[in-house]
Structures are given as C-alpha cells and as structure tokens.
Amino acid sequence: MKYIPVKTHVLWLVLVALSVSCNEEPIPYGSSDTSINIDTLTVSSIYGRSYQIPPQMGNSTKLYLGRKGEYESPLTLIEIYSRSSGIPSNMFSSFLDSTITIDSAVFSISLAQDSIPTTSTFSLFYFPTGGDSLFHETQSNYRNLSESELLADAQLIGQEPLVEVFVDSTTIIPPKLTYRLSREVIDYLADTSEVNDNRTFLLKADDVLDVMIPFVSRETGNGPGITLYYRRFLVNSEGDTLTDTSRVTFLARKDMSLIIPGELTDRDTTLISIGRAKGLNAIIQIDLDPLTLPELTVIKSAELVFNSSEDSLADNFGIIAYPLVDTVDVTAFRIYETDPYAVDPAYPMSAVLSGGRLKIQIRSFLQAIHFDRISNLGIKFIPNSTNDPFQVVHFQTNEQDSLTPYLKIQYVAP
C-alpha cells in the first residue's frame, strides 16, 4: 500500500467520513489511485437468544379489551390531564367558579375500527380515594397490578354499549363508548384538595369476550378524554348579564391495557423471538474478534440480516435496537420480572421486515466500536410500538444453513 503522510491520512479520513455520512452511494475513485481500498466482508459468527418480561403495553397506538387466542386483556387504565387542551388552557378546578354553570361532562373513547364486534356493555370506574397515580405506562403490567385490588378501590360510573355515531353518508366516525359523568365525579376531578389526585379511570367489559377489541389510545391524538359543556355568566359595563356557552376537552395524560400473555412455545424459547404482548425481547452478539481492520477504516455500510421462519407473514413488523452497556449471557432463554438489560440510547437502530427478512443497518454501532467509543457487548432487539402487539416473529439462530444470520460490512481504508 502506498505510504501517506499523517496529515494527509487525517484529511482523507475526514473527507471519507463526510461522504459516508451524507450518502450511501459508492465513493468514486480512479483506477490508478492505490491510496485507498474499498472492500466487503461477511461475518457469520452471530449469536442470540430471547428473554421474557411481563408485557409493557404503554405508549401503544391502541388499547385493548377481550381475548385473542392465548392473550387476555381484562382492563384498560386511563389517566386524564388536569388542564384542558387547546388555547386558552384551563385547569379543571377553574370550572368551579361561581360565574360558571357546568351543564354536563362526558367521558368518551373511540373504537379503533368501523364495525362493532360485540353487543357487550362496558363498565367505567373512577377512584374517589385519590392518592398517587395508579399506573406507569412503561413499568406497570399484569404481575404488579391486580384487577381485584384495583376494583376494590374503584367506584362505578356507568355501563354502556358501543354506539355508532352517524353524521351523514359521507362522514365515517368510529363507534364510541360514551359515559355521562355525575356532578359527584365532576367535583372530584375539579377538587384541588387532593395533592396527588390521580384522575384515573378503569374500563372493562361486563361479559367474557371471545374477541380482542381495539380502542384508540392517546398516542394517535384522538384518544380518550372528557368533554365538559358549560355556561359562563358575564356582566358587561352596562350591568347586563351575558351568557357564553362553550365546551372544553381534557385529554388522556397516559393510558395502557393490561395484557396477560399465553404459554411460551418451543419456538419462543429456542429461536430469536420478539413479540410485545408476550413480553419477548432478544439479545444479539456478534463476534468481531477475528475482524482486523486498518486503524483509519471508515465503515460505509454494515447490514445485519436475519431470516424469519414466518416468511412474508411477518412483513412490516418493526424492530428497534440499541447497544448493550453490560456483558450478558446468551446461552439460555430466561424469564425476568423486570428488564435487566440497560442500553445506550445514543446509537439507535431500526428496521422493518420485508419478504420474511430483517435487514438492519448497524454502521454507526460498528464505527463507534472501531473508534473505541463503545464496547462490543451486544445489541438488544425490542418490538416497535406500532406493531400488532399479538404477533411474534421468530428468527433463525446460528445453525450454519441458508437461514443463518450474517453481517455484511462494506468499508473504506487507506
């Protein structure tokens, strides 16, 4: 290889890095230029194993009640903001003013489909004892929340069926559950004497459902909320009393469904398996020790490829990945009460299955390892929150066949 002075070496590295970061096109160079090499190599020493934690169902685009196969969702929890949406924004307590008359308040939640799948009624509860927030979107689950204990502290608001909303033949509005709130509930929501007022509601089906019913969550921007209809009485400069009729909406601050997963299968525990409602995440390790790259190597592309045994049935299933910050063991499937694997959020990676194959770009991860910014401790795979949570995908492990995962690296070196 042609000798290059140090200053030229550094300048070359900067220029190549800028080129790689700005585009994924091949780097042009003349055939007579022997100062740099563009090469490709493949790594097949890739190992992985899944682990299970109780399903974390917060931050989903949908809420659920009912059953789907082996999965069960007995209840959904919703906490409402104390301040209204829109401008101006008002505290709930401001509507206790003597100049305001509250005509009604309605809690509503929309179905996440156009047709009504059941004739069952649904019960809505609130928690008049107040206290701290009853749940955490990313930590609460069926192992640390008890339906019986929650209902013991809850008070029924009402029981209602899903109702279709008709505007006209050209407008489609999804069916809704709508509950009129009593004055007692309104006063409770507006009361500021409770320091840790949780404003939490619990929704559950009154019958045993044989289908999983999806509702719209707060993440969509059209989630559950309370609409308050009121009149404000104002006296003008001439002493006349004026009436201003209006309404405000208090949206959900957080929401989540409690999901009880079914039994694990052999495929869940022996393959690299990922599925949200089953609480399945995966740990991937790549053996890079045999890899020897020149000191100033710039990685142009690093595509980690896994094959799904579900073929195209798993298409559009999204995966999010992060580097691990601790050494882990991937020799056996494990079950945990909480997720023990911390990650480095500075190097996020993601991909979507297509044609039964996952191709995830990990260039920034490998480049950080090469420049000793992070250690090669492995990668954690979790399902994207936009997936069907009841779908589980299974990837082949390192079995030395056509479905074996591999890493394809394209790099530039002096």
N, C-alpha and C positions, 0 to 999 in steps of 0.2 A: 504493500500500500504506500502511496506517495506521502512523504513527510509534509506536515502542515504546521507552521509556527503556532504557538499557543494562542496569540491574539486572533489569528485567522480562524483557529479552531473554535474559539468562543463566539466570534461573529457568525460563523457558519451555524452553530447550534441555535443561536437566537433566530436567525432567518428561517431555518427549517422548522423550529418550534412555532413561529408565527404562521408559517404556511400550513402546518398540520392543524393548528387550532382554528384557522379561518375556513378551511375547506377540506373535503375528503378526496379531491382529485389527485391523480398521480403527480408527483413532483417532477417537472421536466428537467432533463439534464442531457448534455451532449454525450455521444457515444465515446468521445475521446477523453471525457472527464473521469479520471480514475480516483478523484479525491473523496468520493462518497460511494457508498454501497446501499442499494435498496434490495432488501431480501425478505423472504417469508418463511416462517417456520410453524410447525404444528406441535402442540403439547397435548398428549392424551392421558397423562397421569392426573386425572381429576377424580376426586372422591367426594362423596356426600352422603348425608343421612338426614332424615326428618326428625322432628320432635313435636310433641303436642303440648299446648297450653289451653286453658279454658278459653273459648271463643271470645274475642274482643270485638264487639259489634258497633261501637261508637263511630262517628264520622262516616256513616254509610249514607247513600242516597235514598235508601228505602228503610222503612220499619216493617216489622212482620208480626203476625199473629196466626197461630194454627200449626199444622203439621205438613211436612213434606218428606215422605219416605221415613227415614230414621231420625229426622230432625224434628224438634218441637220448640215452639216459641209461645210460652204461656202468657207473657205480658210485655208491654212496652211502657217505658218511663219517659216523661216529657217535662222539662222544667222551662217555665216561661220567664222572659225578661220582666223586670220591674219597671222598665222605661219603654214607652211606645216607639214604634218605628216611624220613619218619616220626619219631616220638619214642619213645625217645631216638635221636638220630642218631649213628652211629659211623663212624669212619674205616675204610677198607678194611684198613689196616695193623693195626688193633686185633684183627683175627681171626687174627693170627699168634701170639697169646698162648698160652702153654703149657697154659692151662686150657681151651682151645678146640680141638675137632676139627672140621675142615671136611669134611662128607660129600660135598658136590657144589656146583657152581656152574653156572648155566645162563644163556646169553645168548639172549634171545628178541626177536622183532619181529613184530607182527601185520599181517596183510593189511588193507587199507582197503576190503574188500568181502567178501561172504559166500561167493562161489564161487571155486574155484581155477582160474585161467586157463591154467596151464601145468603140464606134468609135469617141467619142467627142475629141476635141482638148483641150489643157490646156495652159493657159497663165502664163508666168513667168514675174514678175516685180522686179525692184530694187528701191532703194530710194536715188537718187543722191544728195538730200539736206543734207544728213549726219545727224548729231545730235546724241542724246543719243540712246541707244538700244531701239527698239520699243516694246519689249515684255519681260515678265518674265515667265519662264516655270511653276512656281507654283503659280503665282498670276494673270496672265492675263486670261481673259475669255470674253465671249460674252457681258457681261454687262459693261466692262471697255475698250473694243476695238471695234471700229466702222469700218465696212468694207468700208463704203463710205469715211470716213475720211482717212483711210489708202490709198485707191486708189487715193485720191486727191493729195497725195504727191508722188505717185509711177509713175515710167516710165516703159512702156512695153519693155521687151527684145525680146519676141517672142511667137508664138503659135505653139504647136507641139502635135501630137497624140502619144499614147503609141505605141512602136515599139518592136517587138520580136527580140531578139538577138540570132542568130544561130551560133554555133561554130562547133559542129559535132553531130552525132546521140547519142552519149553517154554523152554529156555535156548539162545540163539544166541551162540556165541563165534566170532569170525572166525578163519580158518585162520592158522597161525603158522609161522615158521621158528624152530627151537629147536636150540641148539648146546651140548653139554656141554663145559665148559672143563676142560682138563687142569690138574694140580697146578702145572705149569710156568707156565701162564698166570695162575693164581690168585696164585702167589708173585710174579709180575711186577707184577700190579695192586696188590698189597699192599706192594710194596717201596718204602720211602721214600728209598732212596739216590739215586734219580734226581730231581734238583732240578726238572727241567722235564718230569716224566713226563706224557705226553700222553693215555694211556689211550684211544687212538683205535682204532676198528675199521673195516674196509673190507668192504663187502658187494657182490658182483657175481654175475650169472648165469653159469652154466657153458656155456650154449648161446646162440646168437643168437636173441633173442626177436623175434617179429613183433607183439607187443602191448606196451603200456606198463602195467607192473604197479605199482599204488599200495600203499604201506605207510603205517602210521600214524606220524606224527612226534611229537616231544616236545611240540609246541605243543598237542596235544589233551589232554595229561595222562595218556595211555595209550600213550606211545611206547616205543621200545626201551629195554632195560635188562638188568641182571644180577641174578638172584636167587641168593642164597647160602644154602645149608642147612647148619646147624652144630649141634654139641652143646657145651654149656658144663658143665664139671665143677666142682662146688662142694662144699666140706667144711663141714658145719654145726658147731655148738658141741659136739656130742657125738662128733665125729670121723667121722660118716657121710658118704660121698660121694654127692652128689645130681647127677642129670643133667637139664639143661634143654635140650630140643630146640626149636629155633626157626629162623627164616629172616629175612633182610633183603633189601631191594631197593636197587640202585644205578641210578638213572635216568640218562637221557641229559642231558648238560650242554648239548650243541649237536649239530645234525645238518643235513645238506644233501645233495642229489643233484646230481651233475654233469650239466648239460644241454648238449648240442651242438645249436644251432638249425639249421634248414634255410636254404635260399636265400631272400633277400628277393624279394618280388614288386613289380610296378609299383605296386600299391595301397599296399603298405607304405611306399614311398618318396615317393609323390605325395599321399597323403591324411594326415590326422592319425590316426596308427596307434598303438595301445597293446596290448602283449602281453608277459607276463612271460617265458615260456620263449624268446621271440625277442629279448628284451632291448630292446623298443621302449617308449620314453617319449616325451612330447610337450611342446613349449613353446608357450604361448599368449600372444599380445599383444593388448591392447585399446587402441585409440586413443581416449583420453579428452580429448585436447587441445581439440576443438571444444566440449566439455561445459562449460557455465558454470552453476554452482550458487551460490546465495546463501551467504554466509560461514557462517551458522549452520545450514546444512542437515543434517538427520538422515535417513539412508537407512533406510527401513523394510524394503525388500526389494530384492535385486539377484540376479536369476536368469539365469545364463549357460546358454544352451541350445545343444546340439549334436545333430545328427541322424546316426544310424548307418545306413550302407548295408546292414547285415545285418538291418535291421528287428527283429522280435521275437526272432530267433535269438540276439541279444546280451543279452537281458534278464537281469537280476541280476548283470551284470558291474559290479564296483565300481571307482570311480576315487577316488584321493586326490590332493589338490592343495595346493601351497604357493607363496607368493610367492617370486620370484627375488630374489637380493641383488646381482646384477650384470647389466649390459647384455649382451644376447645377440642373435645374428643368426638370424632365422627364414626366411631366403630360400632355404635349400637343405637337403636331407637330409644328415646327417653320421653318420659312424661313429667311435666313440671306444673306446679301451682301458679307460678308467675314466670315470665320470660327471663331467663338468666343471662341472655346474650346481649351485651351492650354493643353499640355500633358507633362508627364515626360518620356523622351526617354530612361531613364536608365533601364526600365523594359519592353522591347518589348515582345509581344506575337503574335503568328500567328497560323493559321490552314487552312486546305482545306476541303471543303465539300466532303463528301463521302456517297453515299446512301441516300442523302437528309438530312444528319445530320452533324452538325458542332460540333466537339469536340476540344475545345481549352484549352491547359494546362496553368493554371494561378498560378502554385505553387509559383514561385518567387514573384509574386504580393502579394499573401496572406501571405507568410512568412515575407515579408517586413512590412506588416500591423501588423502582430503579434508581431514583434520586434520593433514597433513604428518608423520605418524608414520613412514610408509614411502614409498618412491618407486614409481611405476608402471613396473616393469621387466619385468613379465610374470608368468606363472603356469606352474609345472611340473606336468604330469599324470603320475602313475605308477599302475600297476595295483594293486588291493588284493591282499594276500597270500592272501585266501580265494577268489580267482577260480580257475577252471580255468586253470592256467598255459599251456596249449597253445592257448588261444583268443586270437585277435587281433581287436580291433574297429577299425573304420575310420570316422572322422567326416569329413563333407564340409567343405571349406575355403570361403573367401570367394569363391564363384562367382556371386553375385547371382542365385540361384534360390530355389525354395521350401525347399531344404535348407540354405540358408546359415545359419551360426551367428549368434546375436544375443544381446544383453544387455538385459533388461528391468528398469528401475530404477523403484521407487516411493519417493518421498521426501517429507519434510515440511519446509517452510521458512517463516520469518516473512515 
